[in-house]
Amino acid sequence: MVASLTLLVVMLCKTFIQDSSTEQVLTPVMPGINLPMSQILYYFVTLSVCGILHEFGHAVAAVREQVRVNGFGMFIFIIYPGAYVDLYTEHLHAISPLRQLRIYCAGVWHNFIIVVVCVALLSCLPIILLPFYTTGSGAIVTNVVENSPVYGERGLSRGYKLLSINGCSINKEEDWSMCIIDAIHQPTRGYCMSLDEINQLNTAKKVFKSVDGSIQCCSNTSLADLCFTYSSKGASDKKHACVAARPVTDRVSCSTYRDCIVYRDMACLHPSLPNNTYLLRILHDSGPAVLYVGDPHLLLYIVSVSGYIPRYTSLPVDLPNILDTLLKYLISLSGALALLNSVPCYALDGQWILTALIEHVCQKSIPKAKDRQFLANCILLCGTFVLVSNILLAMWTLLR
């Protein structure tokens, strides 16, 4: 209780002092706003499990302290599932404050245990799945958004093992995003080709500058061709050629024509593309490389990958990601329930925990029950103000 209240006070003060609300302990979950609709099932399942186990903790502790349990149930508040346990009030008030504390704190304790267990499982997940999945040998595609640039017969499909992007090796899940970012910050990749081949394959009829400032030399109806800029030995000016992109990208990479000196008539072709547009060559194990022309950041949203490679073809490729996401939701939501219910706030477990705690600790120092209740109300008012302030601030940050 002290730790959760201190944490909320510190975050509240920090937000106002720094005039920043980027770091929030509590963030309201709003489906369709900060919760992807594709993950709404995770949210409802884990919130239901955390709520049920929380109330189950109260029920078990009540039975242990010989307090009758009248009933147990679930409810839906607007769109949020919850659970409750109904205890026999006369039994509850008849036992000592210490025994009451055990009952009131049992829900928070169960949420804390859920967090500890799920953190341990998340840390050991690669070891637990080792008989069925390997890690550190690449990344596998688990989903591709339909009608996206890399979706289709010549694109990426579920189950493809990714090997590299523009020569950047992919050995684990994190390498997928790192290689994409690396392709953005590295100099544009070129490809070696002889001048004779360029002249034979070049289909450019006219060269013009587009609105975005890039040089174009291919017709708008061409899907396989790409405009390349190149220079060669003995030629000071740059030339342009419209060539099929796939045979060019199969060649040796280069920065200048000097990297291609095998014969005297070699050139280094660089794609002529608008700003923030790149040519990426994605190599996988299930066919020819996939060529992507566009904003590399888009790939992070349209392609989902996993670092767990199935040992057997019958195993689902997305099972490890499902388990990983489920454990993270359990940690987040169970931790949030433990934090919320620990705060001395009206209508939460913290109200009853505080009242029983004061009755247990302060009976001798504050003999009058009226004075003890006054102390409890003062603390509850402060705790309620701090919690509501954090929630309102988080809502304002989310919806502004």
Helices and strands as residue ranges (DSSP letters): H 2-18, G 37-39, H 40-64, E 69-77, E 80-87, H 89-94, H 97-128, E 133-134, E 139-144, E 161-165, E 168-169, H 173-185, E 190-194, H 195-201, E 208-209, E 215-216, E 225-232, E 239-244, H 245-249, E 253-254, G 257-260, E 266-271, E 278-284, E 290-294, H 296-302, E 303-306, E 309-310, H 319-342, H 349-361, H 369-399
